[in-house]
Every structure is written in structure tokens, then in C-alpha cells.
Amino acid sequence: GTICSKLAFSPKCTDAKSMLDEMRTKYNIMLAGSFDELSGKVIRIGHMGENARLEHMVPALEALSATLTDLGVTLQGNLADLFLKHYREFQD
């Protein structure tokens, strides 16, 4: 399976396993995959409880941006920056 998103990055695709492996080994951040028909097609970021804190989400999204870039995905923007932009809109 491949991962593509027209919202965050170009149609160049990568697989979930490569993303999850690089996040874990290079950045010491563990994300999760999915099950059944979504296996290998979706990654999940824990966003409840302690993991939902801004100081945890921003480094995870920065690492995810770097991981996608390392795997050859051309991003339209840094995921952490995009998250913070929308986060601040909801705080106002």
C-alpha cells in the first residue's frame, strides 16, 4: 500500500511501514499503523491525554515532515507550521 495526500504533500507516495520505521529509528517517535483494509495505507498519531500537549505534537509533526522529505515526498509546507497556524486560529 502507499500513502498519498493531496492536502499535505504531492502525489509522490511512500508506504506506511517506511514512515513508521524511520520515525521510530531516526526520531525515537512511535506512531501507529492501521488494521484490515487500511493496513499499510494509514498512519495514526496518538492525540489523546498526555500526547495531546502542544510540546509533544509539534516535535512529532516536525519529525513527520522530515521523515516524509527523507523518503522523497515533496511537501507543500511543514506539517508542524500548518498545525500551529490552525491551532492558533482556534485559540483566538
Summary of the structure (lengths in Angstrom):
residues: 92
radius of gyration: 13.2
end to end distance: 39.4
largest distance: 39.7
contacts: 242
relative contact order: 0.19
helix: 53%
strand: 7%
